Amino acid sequence: NTPVRFPVLTGERWVDARELELFRRLYEPARIHFSRTFSLRGFPIITLVLVLVEVIMYFGLAGKAPSLSVDALVRGGAKVSANIFELGETWRLWTANLLHRDVLHLLFNMVFLFNVGGTIENAYRKQDYALILICSALGTTLTSAFWSLEPSVGASGIVLGLFGAASVFGAKYADILPRRYRRYFGGAVLPYALLILYVGLA
């Protein structure tokens, strides 16, 4: 509503800024609102619930044992390609993401899951975040089932999916993200993603 006068455009008269084509091209209320209100301060309830489920699953199966045997992991729902493709136990595509072989494996994945997941949960809508978790879990476990016949477990596939979501978000909104948040969604995620990938392959 601000009156403006640019002799090249308006001559000597004053007009409301919104009447100028130049202003309409530059002024994007949705982007301005996003850059002013975007925040990562919300409490990541979905991520916390997922972390608690992972911890409960581990100690529920392991008890006081320092680690889980392969047989115990298979009984608990590990990814086993033969069971998935030949016996139709497709539920393993999800349950394998909830199991870990020992406390160190669990701790490593949960630190990344809570930190990265908490950030992504605040960046995306709740339903989109839930979809990212589901697709990451199922997609990476299915890829692993085709890649290797060996049993496998762990939430590293979910974490890799979250790193991917962070990269996509950063690339899409880099020009309007508040400066203090750009480091969360830029190239900084790549070294951690490579580390998770290496650990998963190893």
N, C-alpha and C positions, 0 to 999 in steps of 0.2 A: 504493500500500500504506500510505500515511500514515494513522494514526488521527486522526479529526477529531470534534469535537463541536459541533454547532450546535443549541442548545436548540429552536429553532423547528422544525427538521427531525428531530432525533434524540432529543429529550428530554434526559435526563441521561446517556445511554449514549454510549460512544465506538464509532465504526464506521470501517471502511476507507473512504477517500474514494471508491474505485471503486464502492461500493455505492449511492452517492447518484445519483439521476437527474440532478440539477443538474450534478454533476461529469462525468457521461458525455456530457452535451450540450456542455460546454465543452472537454473534453479531446479533441483530435484529434491523435493521434500522428504521422500522415503530414504534416500541416501544420507541426507543431512541428519535425519532422525536416527538412523542406524549408527552413524559415526559418533553421535552424542550419547546414545543410551547403551551401546554395546558394552557388556561387562562379563567378566569371568568369576564373579563373586558369589554366584548362586551355589547352594549346597548340592553336591552331586549325589542325590539319593539313589538313583538307578545304579550308578557305579558302585556305591557303597554296598547295596544289596547284593550285587553280583560278586563283589569281593568276599562278603560274608558267606555266601553260598559256596564259593571255592574253598574257603578255609574250613567250613563245616564238612564238606565232602571229603577233604583230605583227612582230617582228624577222625571223622566217622569211620573211614576205611582203615586208616593206619593205627589208630589208637595211640599207644606209646611207642610203637615201632619206629626206628629211625628212617625207614623208607618202605616203600611198597614193592612187593615182588611183581614180576610180569603177570603171573597168574591172577594175583589180586586185582591188578589194573584191568585185565581182560574181563574178569567177573564184574568189576565195577562199571565198565562201559567204555574201555579204551577203544581207539580206532583200530580195527582189524579188518583189512580189506576183504578177506574171504568171508567173514561174517556179514559184512555190509552188502557185498555184491552177490554172494551165493545163498546166504540165509535170509536176506532181506532185513537185516537188523539196522535199518537206516537211522534209528534213534542214536546210534553211536556217533553219528556226525555231530550231534550236539553234546552228548555226555562226555566225549573225549576232551572237550574244552574245559570241563569242570574238574578234571583229575590232574594230579601231579605226582611225580615219583618219589620226591623227598621234600624236606622242609626248605632247602636251599632253592630248589626249582620253584616251589610255591612262592617263597618270598621274592625272588627275582621277578616273576611274572606279576605278582600283586603290586609291587612298587610301581612298575610301569603302567599297569592297568589303572590304578587309582589316579596317578598323576596325569596321564594322557587322557584317560576316560573322563575324569572330572572336568578337564578343559573342554573336551569335545561335547560333553553333555550340556555345558553352558553355551556353546557356540550354536548348536543345532536345536531344533524343536525336539521335545521329548519323544514324539512318535518317530521322527527321523533318526534320532539317536538309537532308539530301540531297534530300528530296521538295520542300521549300520552294524550293531552288535550281532544280530541274527545272521545277516549276510556274511559278515566276516568269519563268524564261527563255522557256519555250514560250508562256505566257499573254500576256506583254507583247509578244512578237514577233508573235504571231497577231493581237493587237489592232492593232498597228502596220500589219500587212499589210492589214487591212480599212480602216484609217484613211487610209493614204497609199500611193500607187503608187510613190513615190520610193524608191530603194534606201536602206537604213539599216543601221547597225552600232552595236555598243557594248554594254557590260554594265550600262548604266543601268537597264534593265528588271529585272535581277536585284537591283540595289541597292534599287530601289523596293519590290520584293517583300520584301526583308529589313527595310526600314523598316516595312512592314505587319506582318510577323511580330513585330517588336519592340513595336509598338503593341498587338497582340492579347495578347502575353505580359504586358505591363505592365497592361493592363486586367483580365486574368483573375486575376493574382496580386498586385495592388497592395497588398492588405491584409497579405500575409505576406512580401513581398520584404524582405530586409534593407535598412535605410534607405540605406546607402551605394550601393545598386544601383538605387534607384528612378529616379534621374535618367536612367539609360540607357534606360528603358522607358516614359517618360512623354511629355508633350507636347514634350519637347526634340527629338524626332525630326522633328516637323512642319516646322520651317523648312528643315532639310536635305532632306527629301523634296520640298518645294516647289521648292528650288533645283535638285535633280536633274531634276524634271519639267520645269522651265523650260528647262534646258540641252538636255534631250532633244527638246523641242518646237522649240526654236530651231535 
